[in-house]
Amino acid sequence: MKNKQFEDQPSLTILSGDYSTLFSFLKKKRQSDVVLPDFINDAIEEIWGEKISPEEHVSRIIDDVKNSKDEAVNKYSQLFDKSKYEKIEVTQDEIREAFDLIAPEQIDAIKFTINRIRQYHIRQLKHGPVSFSERGTGMIVRPLQRVGIYMTGSDAALPSSIIHAAIPGVVAGVNEIYGVTSAMQDGKINPLKLVAAQLAGVQKIFRASGPQAIAAFAYGTESIPPVDKIFGPGNLFVTLAKQQLFGKVGIDALYGPTETLIIADSKASVDLVAADLLAQAEHDQLATPLLITDSAGLASAVVGAVEMQLKTLDRETIARAAIANGKAIVVNDLCEAISLANEYAPEHLCLLVENPEKLIPTVMNAGGIFVGESSPEVLGDYTAGPSHIMPTGGSARFSSPLSVLDFLKITSLIEFDDHEVYRQGPYASALARSEGLTGHARSIEMRIEGN
């Protein structure tokens, strides 16, 4: 839907200056807090009868689910999703019906995507950790037993996100994979979601959304079993729930709004740079699309191209709001561009420059690197292979995209004979006594004395 209030508003603004000025801007973007719209704050106040923070709102929902289980899950999910239904678990009849409700070409696209994601993660698993035992020590690598997938998307169905969350778990060998998702007003689940989940290997699907769904996976209810770890992105309230429940249940990561940083030079296609910025902008009003270039002429041309392309988007209002979060940043050279990118640590880093492969070794912090104009980030969203669930908010400095490794756990193995106890024991005993742990020391010394 178009929004006339944006007609005279610049779609993208240009920022230039010395390095410290540009660095300060990017740092400020990282520090900005999410401000909830008034209607959401009003809705929270109406639920509880008082003004409370989003954190407290989520905490109360979690406590309610812990105590009231299915009753609380139904209450909050139906309230927030404006839906009505009787059964939490989706039936096999509903899943079979979903295949008849979507077009054959959509099913083909889902199958193609699943195959691409599976093949990539099979290769990834071959390069992952393997069990070993050498000289009395080693490790055992096993998949998690039961995981939960948060099947995100309410207004828009996002079957690709289900695929990118579930397939790494299937490839890793997880025994039980369950999904939770919001219901539509009639109580049904979007058929695209059901088809994607079924073909991707999700074994059971439950009607539940938001913090209540995360709490259900953490504690278990009459209908929804507790899981070992929860995967998948969600909105602010889902993220807060994951944060509060970490430790009670495994959490993949805390995901914020999507972000793309494009580094482009004067040779880059103006139209493609603009298109790639807008592809991320239409995700979410809180998305951050950024351009860093060493060409003031390109920056100016991209501003104009973004405005022209904005008018052609179905989600123009959302994209305009997101574009206003970003900037076209002009730097002195590509070295400075890479330096700023490494400080920002974007979820997606797109290299639309001449000889982009030369820059790859200099990129230290990014969730994913998209090399050249034939590798658009949009392919990463769907069919490229690596999971599109990537670190946001600067966490690419210390974390990685979702992978088969997230569905594996390592158990250390220690298996010595008497000779090894005698050889190592005196050193272990000496350290124990230096720490004042005489019980530890005696545990070793009794074995040595027994030999």
HELIX and SHEET records of a PDB file:
HELIX    1   1 LYS A    4  PHE A    6  5                                   3    
HELIX    2   2 TYR A   19  GLN A   31  1                                  13    
HELIX    3   3 ASP A   38  TRP A   48  1                                  11    
HELIX    4   4 PRO A   54  SER A   68  1                                  15    
HELIX    5   5 ASP A   70  ASP A   81  1                                  12    
HELIX    6   6 GLN A   92  LEU A  101  1                                  10    
HELIX    7   7 PRO A  104  LYS A  126  1                                  23    
HELIX    8   8 PRO A  159  ALA A  172  1                                  14    
HELIX    9   9 PRO A  191  ALA A  200  1                                  10    
HELIX   10  10 GLY A  210  TYR A  219  1                                  10    
HELIX   11  11 LEU A  236  LEU A  245  1                                  10    
HELIX   12  12 VAL A  270  ALA A  281  1                                  12    
HELIX   13  13 ALA A  296  LEU A  310  1                                  15    
HELIX   14  14 GLU A  316  ILE A  323  1                                   8    
HELIX   15  15 LEU A  334  TYR A  344  1                                  11    
HELIX   16  16 PRO A  356  LYS A  358  5                                   3    
HELIX   17  17 ILE A  360  THR A  362  5                                   3    
HELIX   18  18 GLU A  377  TYR A  382  1                                   6    
HELIX   19  19 SER A  395  ARG A  397  5                                   3    
HELIX   20  20 VAL A  404  PHE A  407  5                                   4    
HELIX   21  21 ASP A  418  SER A  434  1                                  17    
HELIX   22  22 THR A  438  GLY A  450  1                                  13    
SHEET    1   A 6 ILE A  14  SER A  16  0                                        
SHEET    2   A 6 LYS A 327  VAL A 330  1                                        
SHEET    3   A 6 THR A 288  THR A 293  1                                        
SHEET    4   A 6 GLU A 259  ALA A 264  1                                        
SHEET    5   A 6 HIS A 348  LEU A 352  1                                        
SHEET    6   A 6 GLY A 368  VAL A 371  1                                        
SHEET    1   B 3 PHE A 132  GLU A 134  0                                        
SHEET    2   B 3 THR A 137  PRO A 143 -1                                        
SHEET    3   B 3 LEU A 408  ILE A 414 -1                                        
SHEET    1   C 5 LYS A 204  ARG A 207  0                                        
SHEET    2   C 5 GLU A 176  THR A 181  1                                        
SHEET    3   C 5 ARG A 146  TYR A 150  1                                        
SHEET    4   C 5 LYS A 229  PHE A 231  1                                        
SHEET    5   C 5 GLY A 250  ILE A 251  1                                        
END                                                                             
